[in-house]
Amino acid sequence: MEKLLINGGACLKGTISCSGAKNAALPMIAATILSDENVVLKNLPYLQDITTMFELLGSMGAEILLNENMDFTISTNELKEKEARYELVKTMRASILVLGPLVAKYGEARIALPGGCAIGTRPVNFHLDALEQLGASISLKNGYIEARAKKLKGTSIKFDGVTVTGTENIMMAACLAEGTTILTNVAKEPEIIDLAQFLNAMGAKITGAGTDEIIIEGVKGLHGTEYSIPADRIEAGTYLVAAVITKGDIKINGINPKRLTKVLDKLVETGAKITTTNDSISLKMDLEKPKPVDITTAPFPEFPTDMQAQFSVINALADGVSNIYETVFENRYMHIQELNRMGCDIQVSGNHAVIKGVDSLYGAEVMATDLRASASLILAGLCAKGKTKVDRIYHIDRGYERIEEKLNYLGANITRLPS
Ligand code: UD1
């Protein structure tokens, strides 16, 4: 298994560009199932999760072509299989995103039930309840979700809990339903707005994405379009944290700062100086030690759970004590044990972490457990004394495009060790 070897101590300086957002791209690739024509996606990040989603569509009979500009043309006309097999779903829970489009377009879907994962049980009951309310009949057999519907029918649905991929799944399904669907208690993440814009570009009639209520007027069919994936706010946030903990001075191009207002507010609280334009963020850290910041994760527009692990590293080095409350996932502190092995002083009790700032971190051999946990270990390695070896980095390759290349470009010293 490949590992990353990080020689800590470099101060990050320079300018990099943000890649396309994984969490915007995955639902868009799934949404191409709804289209009667070819769809062209541009600016897709080169990530394992994107490859897995293409593998899934390919296994159902989709044709995917890549041109010299790295644009993907996806043709899902007349899929032969309407099934997402366990081998693929177990490596990527977001495979569930094909459920709504398959049922809406073909009237049937068979999707392996995603199992538990490192950060919690992550059930899909909200997706299934909402799809039933649109008129699908759903049964669970041999570890698979089997869903059928002659024609989905628009209705009013209030989600029992806020779910990002659940909102996306049902928004996609409702595009081809008969009549109007009104969704409430929905997720408001920027990726929901991106998906609605993408679907509207294919001829859907969606309003209200990004607010508390999404209204979808069903249409007969969707047509092709060309669409560019917007920038990844979590990738940008992760590099900004890297600059804070290395006393750096960096600029990230291609990212709209409004996508991460809460994160930027918290970075300013650490003592970092931030300047923005419509599509760039610059951060300079002059303080010797960051100030501690309290964080409570919650659905957008609150602080994202996908940035919690990275902020643990800022707080680990901060001048004082801080508190983190993780309210979205029940087990998202897997990185803490590993960070403590690098000299951090973090105590976890339930969903609450108390972090006492220490003078320095020390390099160690550590193990990544999930995507954002691996990011936090690499960050810790950047500012640790000595060498840090991060194992199981396939987690990081799921969600960060060329992470060591981008960080090395800013002055870090990271080597990928072959397996
Ligand atoms: C998405 C993101 C992930 C991010 C998360 C929260 C993608 C591909 N992934 O994941 O990066 O960390 O949002 O911002 O966009 N829940 C249920 N039943 C359900 C669905 C969810 O109980 O049917 C619970 C989950 O266990 C979790 C919470 O709701 O505790 C939020 O999960 P959800 O928003 O669905 O996360 P994902 O969409 O899987």
Residues whose N, C-alpha, C, O or C-beta is under 5 A from the ligand:
A	BS01	UD1	N23 A94 R122 P123 V124 N125 F126 H127 V162 T163 V164 T165 G166 T305 D306 V328 F329
